[in-house]
Amino acid sequence: MERLEVLDCEGRCDPALKPQLRPDQIREIYRLMVTSRRFDEKAFRLQRQGRLGTYAPISGQEASQVAPPYCLQKSDWMVPTYRSAGAYYTRGVPFKNILIYWGGDARGARVAPDQRDLFPTICIATQIPFAVGLAWGAKLKAQKEKKTSEVVLCYFGDGATSKADFHEGLNFAGVFRLPIIFVCENNQWAISLPRSRQTAAPTFSQRAFSYGMEGIQVDGNDVFAVHRATQAAVERARAGKGPTLVECETYRLGDHTTADDASRYRSAEEVARWQKLDPIVRLKKYMLQERLWSEAEETKLSSEADLVVEAAVEEAEAFAAPNPVSFFDHTFAELPWNVLEQRKALEEYLKEKDSRKDTVILDKEGRFP
């Protein structure tokens, strides 16, 4: 099984394998990675302060979060997991939306009409059939309009490879040679279940061959390796040559979510080993060696990242609270009679509560203003 490594832990790069990225693009990727981690750290603190719901950290996975969507065009699609804050930010989704969403408000999932990014399904692997459906539609559209296909980027974790959705999705994509790139973020743990319990195969990427598609494993903490593999997969998909499975071997430095305590099932020594492979530190070393970066620029970026994140927090916390009645939205195409009765009961309760507290919750039609 092919494994791709380009940039080592000391920032040394194999020039023959380095992707075709301009210096300004490398700096932009680094900015996206640093800002994503700063957001991640802030989101964790917000949750601990009771200002955010359960949150899935991304620290340690910034290379696999930023590089794949950086290879896409705006007209392409991205289908993420619940651990995709950095990928969203790379695609232009504001941090504000991510905070609103994880604050329990579905309106955070509303993006601009031309933003082709789905918000996450929390159930493991259920996004894979959605992504395959998008890719099938993209292929049919390209055939009808006789033009180059849009492509779909689909994220999932190592745990998702044990689900039926994974096998059914990849099989369908292989049979119909769909323009889709499957990115497996193998962060070594599916909550407390180690990678060794997901498959006896040496890699996840070799499963691609069972479905007649290309497969490659990359050092997921090497942003150049991730970019090179993904870019090749995108070009192959766009040219009508079918799907690719890219396994990014990485590590989540934090807990599975803020409701988890990873110290109960993995050692501090293991975490320390992976901290030495930090994708941000690795890229910074390269940039300093190549004189693409300076400590003065680092200080400036740090301040700018803080401003971006704090502004997002202010916007999210100033966002109007959702109407409790919206709980019933998007559950059925047409609400059945018993659910309509429940909704009506809640509306009446809120009106009564409103009259007692002299506050406006619903308008005269029983809707949120």
C-alpha positions as a Python dict, from the first residue, in 0.01 Angstrom:
ca = {
    (1, 'M'): (0, 0, 0),
    (2, 'E'): (144, 335, -101),
    (3, 'R'): (218, 578, 185),
    (4, 'L'): (304, 939, 108),
    (5, 'E'): (531, 1153, 327),
    (6, 'V'): (678, 1484, 209),
    (7, 'L'): (758, 1702, 511),
    (8, 'D'): (936, 1557, 815),
    (9, 'C'): (910, 1670, 1177),
    (10, 'E'): (1208, 1901, 1143),
    (11, 'G'): (1056, 2086, 850),
    (12, 'R'): (1271, 1919, 586),
    (13, 'C'): (1088, 1872, 257),
    (14, 'D'): (1140, 1631, -31),
    (15, 'P'): (1148, 1876, -326),
    (16, 'A'): (1048, 1603, -572),
    (17, 'L'): (723, 1543, -384),
    (18, 'K'): (638, 1895, -270),
    (19, 'P'): (301, 2003, -412),
    (20, 'Q'): (283, 2294, -653),
    (21, 'L'): (201, 2564, -400),
    (22, 'R'): (316, 2922, -426),
    (23, 'P'): (473, 3086, -119),
    (24, 'D'): (159, 3294, -62),
    (25, 'Q'): (-54, 2978, -71),
    (26, 'I'): (170, 2808, 186),
    (27, 'R'): (138, 3109, 413),
    (28, 'E'): (-240, 3107, 362),
    (29, 'I'): (-262, 2738, 455),
    (30, 'Y'): (-54, 2807, 766),
    (31, 'R'): (-284, 3097, 861),
    (32, 'L'): (-589, 2873, 824),
    (33, 'M'): (-431, 2603, 1040),
    (34, 'V'): (-323, 2840, 1317),
    (35, 'T'): (-656, 3025, 1325),
    (36, 'S'): (-846, 2695, 1330),
    (37, 'R'): (-651, 2579, 1634),
    (38, 'R'): (-704, 2910, 1811),
    (39, 'F'): (-1078, 2871, 1750),
    (40, 'D'): (-1064, 2513, 1875),
    (41, 'E'): (-899, 2618, 2199),
    (42, 'K'): (-1155, 2895, 2249),
    (43, 'A'): (-1449, 2662, 2178),
    (44, 'F'): (-1319, 2421, 2443),
    (45, 'R'): (-1303, 2700, 2702),
    (46, 'L'): (-1652, 2821, 2609),
    (47, 'Q'): (-1791, 2475, 2670),
    (48, 'R'): (-1623, 2453, 3008),
    (49, 'Q'): (-1773, 2792, 3097),
    (50, 'G'): (-2122, 2672, 3007),
    (51, 'R'): (-2139, 2900, 2702),
    (52, 'L'): (-2136, 2622, 2440),
    (53, 'G'): (-2280, 2275, 2407),
    (54, 'T'): (-2083, 1956, 2356),
    (55, 'Y'): (-1799, 2021, 2113),
    (56, 'A'): (-1564, 1792, 1915),
    (57, 'P'): (-1203, 1926, 1921),
    (58, 'I'): (-981, 1924, 1611),
    (59, 'S'): (-641, 2009, 1761),
    (60, 'G'): (-373, 1789, 1605),
    (61, 'Q'): (-572, 1734, 1287),
    (62, 'E'): (-525, 2074, 1122),
    (63, 'A'): (-335, 1939, 819),
    (64, 'S'): (-617, 1702, 725),
    (65, 'Q'): (-874, 1970, 810),
    (66, 'V'): (-728, 2244, 590),
    (67, 'A'): (-544, 2082, 297),
    (68, 'P'): (-831, 1879, 140),
    (69, 'P'): (-1088, 2161, 114),
    (70, 'Y'): (-809, 2395, 0),
    (71, 'C'): (-790, 2178, -314),
    (72, 'L'): (-1155, 2237, -404),
    (73, 'Q'): (-1324, 2497, -619),
    (74, 'K'): (-1615, 2696, -482),
    (75, 'S'): (-1854, 2502, -709),
    (76, 'D'): (-1747, 2170, -552),
    (77, 'W'): (-1917, 2009, -253),
    (78, 'M'): (-1786, 1926, 93),
    (79, 'V'): (-1960, 1679, 323),
    (80, 'P'): (-1797, 1694, 669),
    (81, 'T'): (-1813, 1515, 1001),
    (82, 'Y'): (-1897, 1671, 1336),
    (83, 'R'): (-1519, 1726, 1381),
    (84, 'S'): (-1469, 1969, 1094),
    (85, 'A'): (-1433, 2325, 1228),
    (86, 'G'): (-1108, 2379, 1037),
    (87, 'A'): (-1250, 2237, 714),
    (88, 'Y'): (-1553, 2468, 740),
    (89, 'Y'): (-1332, 2770, 801),
    (90, 'T'): (-1117, 2682, 500),
    (91, 'R'): (-1432, 2670, 286),
    (92, 'G'): (-1541, 3013, 409),
    (93, 'V'): (-1804, 2914, 665),
    (94, 'P'): (-1783, 3171, 948),
    (95, 'F'): (-1681, 3054, 1294),
    (96, 'K'): (-1995, 3229, 1413),
    (97, 'N'): (-2208, 2966, 1240),
    (98, 'I'): (-2013, 2683, 1398),
    (99, 'L'): (-2061, 2830, 1747),
    (100, 'I'): (-2432, 2886, 1691),
    (101, 'Y'): (-2471, 2528, 1570),
    (102, 'W'): (-2284, 2375, 1865),
    (103, 'G'): (-2482, 2603, 2092),
    (104, 'G'): (-2785, 2396, 1998),
    (105, 'D'): (-2934, 2630, 1738),
    (106, 'A'): (-2997, 2472, 1397),
    (107, 'R'): (-2988, 2815, 1234),
    (108, 'G'): (-2610, 2793, 1257),
    (109, 'A'): (-2632, 2538, 977),
    (110, 'R'): (-2774, 2796, 737),
    (111, 'V'): (-2504, 2909, 500),
    (112, 'A'): (-2498, 3132, 193),
    (113, 'P'): (-2697, 2998, -105),
    (114, 'D'): (-2380, 2940, -306),
    (115, 'Q'): (-2200, 2770, -15),
    (116, 'R'): (-2185, 2403, -111),
    (117, 'D'): (-2107, 2263, 231),
    (118, 'L'): (-2336, 2034, 424),
    (119, 'F'): (-2349, 2064, 801),
    (120, 'P'): (-2272, 1750, 998),
    (121, 'T'): (-2480, 1451, 1076),
    (122, 'I'): (-2396, 1343, 1429),
    (123, 'C'): (-2467, 974, 1363),
    (124, 'I'): (-2147, 801, 1249),
    (125, 'A'): (-2102, 749, 872),
    (126, 'T'): (-2455, 854, 772),
    (127, 'Q'): (-2309, 1141, 569),
    (128, 'I'): (-2135, 901, 329),
    (129, 'P'): (-2449, 802, 130),
    (130, 'F'): (-2544, 1173, 112),
    (131, 'A'): (-2204, 1253, -37),
    (132, 'V'): (-2231, 967, -286),
    (133, 'G'): (-2572, 1094, -393),
    (134, 'L'): (-2428, 1441, -453),
    (135, 'A'): (-2146, 1290, -658),
    (136, 'W'): (-2390, 1088, -867),
    (137, 'G'): (-2592, 1401, -933),
    (138, 'A'): (-2274, 1590, -1026),
    (139, 'K'): (-2179, 1322, -1275),
    (140, 'L'): (-2523, 1313, -1436),
    (141, 'K'): (-2525, 1693, -1457),
    (142, 'A'): (-2180, 1695, -1620),
    (143, 'Q'): (-2288, 1435, -1875),
    (144, 'K'): (-2604, 1626, -1960),
    (145, 'E'): (-2427, 1962, -1993),
    (146, 'K'): (-2118, 1807, -2154),
    (147, 'K'): (-1875, 1977, -1917),
    (148, 'T'): (-1619, 1892, -1652),
    (149, 'S'): (-1771, 1747, -1338),
    (150, 'E'): (-1797, 1912, -1000),
    (151, 'V'): (-1641, 1695, -731),
    (152, 'V'): (-1743, 1597, -379),
    (153, 'L'): (-1513, 1576, -77),
    (154, 'C'): (-1646, 1345, 195),
    (155, 'Y'): (-1492, 1327, 543),
    (156, 'F'): (-1526, 1049, 799),
    (157, 'G'): (-1322, 899, 1083),
    (158, 'D'): (-1165, 558, 1131),
    (159, 'G'): (-1467, 443, 1333),
    (160, 'A'): (-1696, 509, 1037),
    (161, 'T'): (-1519, 241, 832),
    (162, 'S'): (-1691, -22, 1047),
    (163, 'K'): (-2037, 100, 949),
    (164, 'A'): (-2250, -32, 664),
    (165, 'D'): (-2288, 320, 521),
    (166, 'F'): (-1913, 324, 449),
    (167, 'H'): (-1916, -3, 255),
    (168, 'E'): (-2237, 70, 68),
    (169, 'G'): (-2123, 422, -20),
    (170, 'L'): (-1780, 320, -147),
    (171, 'N'): (-1921, 27, -340),
    (172, 'F'): (-2175, 250, -516),
    (173, 'A'): (-1910, 514, -590),
    (174, 'G'): (-1678, 252, -735),
    (175, 'V'): (-1942, 87, -953),
    (176, 'F'): (-2057, 416, -1104),
    (177, 'R'): (-1710, 579, -1107),
    (178, 'L'): (-1832, 887, -927),
    (179, 'P'): (-1636, 1212, -885),
    (180, 'I'): (-1581, 1184, -511),
    (181, 'I'): (-1283, 1190, -275),
    (182, 'F'): (-1327, 998, 50),
    (183, 'V'): (-1103, 1139, 324),
    (184, 'C'): (-1062, 910, 625),
    (185, 'E'): (-920, 1105, 919),
    (186, 'N'): (-764, 813, 1103),
    (187, 'N'): (-699, 980, 1438),
    (188, 'Q'): (-628, 643, 1605),
    (189, 'W'): (-934, 639, 1834),
    (190, 'A'): (-1309, 606, 1779),
    (191, 'I'): (-1397, 749, 2119),
    (192, 'S'): (-1228, 485, 2340),
    (193, 'L'): (-1195, 214, 2075),
    (194, 'P'): (-842, 199, 1929),
    (195, 'R'): (-765, 178, 1559),
    (196, 'S'): (-651, -185, 1605),
    (197, 'R'): (-1009, -285, 1687),
    (198, 'Q'): (-1154, -136, 1368),
    (199, 'T'): (-977, -361, 1118),
    (200, 'A'): (-710, -629, 1104),
    (201, 'A'): (-588, -481, 774),
    (202, 'P'): (-259, -287, 792),
    (203, 'T'): (-428, 26, 652),
    (204, 'F'): (-776, 162, 594),
    (205, 'S'): (-678, 292, 251),
    (206, 'Q'): (-628, -58, 107),
    (207, 'R'): (-1002, -111, 136),
    (208, 'A'): (-1030, 110, -170),
    (209, 'F'): (-915, -176, -391),
    (210, 'S'): (-1215, -386, -286),
    (211, 'Y'): (-1436, -125, -447),
    (212, 'G'): (-1233, -67, -762),
    (213, 'M'): (-1098, 276, -675),
    (214, 'E'): (-764, 436, -604),
    (215, 'G'): (-639, 436, -245),
    (216, 'I'): (-350, 600, -67),
    (217, 'Q'): (-233, 646, 291),
    (218, 'V'): (-64, 974, 381),
    (219, 'D'): (105, 1117, 686),
    (220, 'G'): (-198, 1313, 803),
    (221, 'N'): (19, 1555, 1003),
    (222, 'D'): (216, 1646, 689),
    (223, 'V'): (15, 1917, 517),
    (224, 'F'): (215, 1883, 195),
    (225, 'A'): (145, 1509, 173),
    (226, 'V'): (-226, 1561, 239),
    (227, 'H'): (-245, 1837, -21),
    (228, 'R'): (-55, 1642, -287),
    (229, 'A'): (-269, 1329, -246),
    (230, 'T'): (-597, 1522, -236),
    (231, 'Q'): (-511, 1741, -533),
    (232, 'A'): (-430, 1434, -742),
    (233, 'A'): (-759, 1275, -634),
    (234, 'V'): (-955, 1590, -721),
    (235, 'E'): (-799, 1609, -1067),
    (236, 'R'): (-870, 1240, -1125),
    (237, 'A'): (-1234, 1279, -1019),
    (238, 'R'): (-1285, 1592, -1227),
    (239, 'A'): (-1146, 1412, -1532),
    (240, 'G'): (-1402, 1133, -1496),
    (241, 'K'): (-1157, 873, -1364),
    (242, 'G'): (-1357, 786, -1056),
    (243, 'P'): (-1326, 805, -678),
    (244, 'T'): (-1027, 790, -442),
    (245, 'L'): (-991, 693, -77),
    (246, 'V'): (-732, 902, 106),
    (247, 'E'): (-640, 784, 454),
    (248, 'C'): (-486, 1062, 665),
    (249, 'E'): (-302, 903, 955),
    (250, 'T'): (-327, 1168, 1224),
    (251, 'Y'): (-414, 1207, 1593),
    (252, 'R'): (-662, 1399, 1804),
    (253, 'L'): (-460, 1556, 2081),
    (254, 'G'): (-769, 1629, 2290),
    (255, 'D'): (-1070, 1432, 2404),
    (256, 'H'): (-1318, 1278, 2162),
    (257, 'T'): (-1562, 1551, 2264),
    (258, 'T'): (-1597, 1778, 2565),
    (259, 'A'): (-1813, 1501, 2716),
    (260, 'D'): (-1518, 1259, 2707),
    (261, 'D'): (-1209, 1199, 2922),
    (262, 'A'): (-943, 1045, 2699),
    (263, 'S'): (-703, 996, 2990),
    (264, 'R'): (-916, 700, 3096),
    (265, 'Y'): (-820, 493, 2793),
    (266, 'R'): (-491, 626, 2651),
    (267, 'S'): (-159, 709, 2811),
    (268, 'A'): (11, 1046, 2853),
    (269, 'E'): (316, 893, 2682),
    (270, 'E'): (114, 820, 2369),
    (271, 'V'): (-15, 1176, 2353),
    (272, 'A'): (336, 1313, 2405),
    (273, 'R'): (467, 1106, 2113),
    (274, 'W'): (206, 1253, 1881),
    (275, 'Q'): (258, 1607, 2008),
    (276, 'K'): (606, 1588, 1856),
    (277, 'L'): (439, 1534, 1518),
    (278, 'D'): (227, 1851, 1546),
    (279, 'P'): (130, 1958, 1190),
    (280, 'I'): (143, 2330, 1269),
    (281, 'V'): (489, 2317, 1425),
    (282, 'R'): (616, 2110, 1132),
    (283, 'L'): (496, 2357, 870),
    (284, 'K'): (627, 2654, 1067),
    (285, 'K'): (975, 2498, 1080),
    (286, 'Y'): (969, 2455, 703),
    (287, 'M'): (857, 2811, 644),
    (288, 'L'): (1126, 2954, 871),
    (289, 'Q'): (1394, 2745, 701),
    (290, 'E'): (1277, 2860, 359),
    (291, 'R'): (1251, 3222, 478),
    (292, 'L'): (881, 3230, 400),
    (293, 'W'): (798, 3331, 756),
    (294, 'S'): (936, 3521, 1053),
    (295, 'E'): (871, 3542, 1424),
    (296, 'A'): (737, 3894, 1370),
    (297, 'E'): (480, 3755, 1127),
    (298, 'E'): (400, 3483, 1379),
    (299, 'T'): (324, 3742, 1647),
    (300, 'K'): (104, 3934, 1405),
    (301, 'L'): (-84, 3620, 1301),
    (302, 'S'): (-142, 3527, 1664),
    (303, 'S'): (-306, 3863, 1732),
    (304, 'E'): (-513, 3848, 1414),
    (305, 'A'): (-633, 3496, 1492),
    (306, 'D'): (-745, 3606, 1838),
    (307, 'L'): (-938, 3896, 1688),
    (308, 'V'): (-1112, 3669, 1435),
    (309, 'V'): (-1213, 3421, 1703),
    (310, 'E'): (-1327, 3678, 1960),
    (311, 'A'): (-1535, 3856, 1696),
    (312, 'A'): (-1704, 3526, 1610),
    (313, 'V'): (-1784, 3464, 1977),
    (314, 'E'): (-1937, 3811, 2014),
    (315, 'E'): (-2151, 3763, 1702),
    (316, 'A'): (-2265, 3418, 1808),
    (317, 'E'): (-2358, 3523, 2160),
    (318, 'A'): (-2543, 3829, 2031),
    (319, 'F'): (-2752, 3608, 1801),
    (320, 'A'): (-3117, 3601, 1903),
    (321, 'A'): (-3223, 3294, 2097),
    (322, 'P'): (-3422, 3041, 1893),
    (323, 'N'): (-3793, 3000, 1932),
    (324, 'P'): (-3861, 2677, 2123),
    (325, 'V'): (-4135, 2596, 1872),
    (326, 'S'): (-3866, 2556, 1606),
    (327, 'F'): (-3792, 2224, 1776),
    (328, 'F'): (-4062, 2080, 1547),
    (329, 'D'): (-3916, 2220, 1225),
    (330, 'H'): (-3750, 1988, 973),
    (331, 'T'): (-3870, 1671, 1147),
    (332, 'F'): (-4137, 1575, 889),
    (333, 'A'): (-4224, 1702, 542),
    (334, 'E'): (-4578, 1742, 680),
    (335, 'L'): (-4630, 1724, 1056),
    (336, 'P'): (-4863, 1438, 1157),
    (337, 'W'): (-5166, 1519, 1372),
    (338, 'N'): (-5014, 1409, 1702),
    (339, 'V'): (-4701, 1621, 1650),
    (340, 'L'): (-4917, 1917, 1548),
    (341, 'E'): (-5103, 1881, 1877),
    (342, 'Q'): (-4773, 1882, 2066),
    (343, 'R'): (-4661, 2193, 1882),
    (344, 'K'): (-4989, 2369, 1957),
    (345, 'A'): (-4959, 2277, 2325),
    (346, 'L'): (-4610, 2425, 2340),
    (347, 'E'): (-4724, 2744, 2166),
    (348, 'E'): (-5006, 2786, 2418),
    (349, 'Y'): (-4769, 2727, 2707),
    (350, 'L'): (-4525, 2988, 2575),
    (351, 'K'): (-4804, 3242, 2526),
    (352, 'E'): (-4920, 3190, 2883),
    (353, 'K'): (-4563, 3219, 3008),
    (354, 'D'): (-4519, 3531, 2794),
    (355, 'S'): (-4827, 3699, 2944),
    (356, 'R'): (-4708, 3622, 3298),
    (357, 'K'): (-4354, 3753, 3244),
    (358, 'D'): (-4455, 4044, 3023),
    (359, 'T'): (-4199, 3946, 2762),
    (360, 'V'): (-4246, 3892, 2390),
    (361, 'I'): (-4159, 3538, 2279),
    (362, 'L'): (-4404, 3486, 1994),
    (363, 'D'): (-4576, 3726, 1760),
    (364, 'K'): (-4955, 3744, 1724),
    (365, 'E'): (-4948, 3454, 1479),
    (366, 'G'): (-4767, 3233, 1731),
    (367, 'R'): (-4438, 3255, 1545),
    (368, 'F'): (-4095, 3373, 1653),
    (369, 'P'): (-4042, 3733, 1542),
}
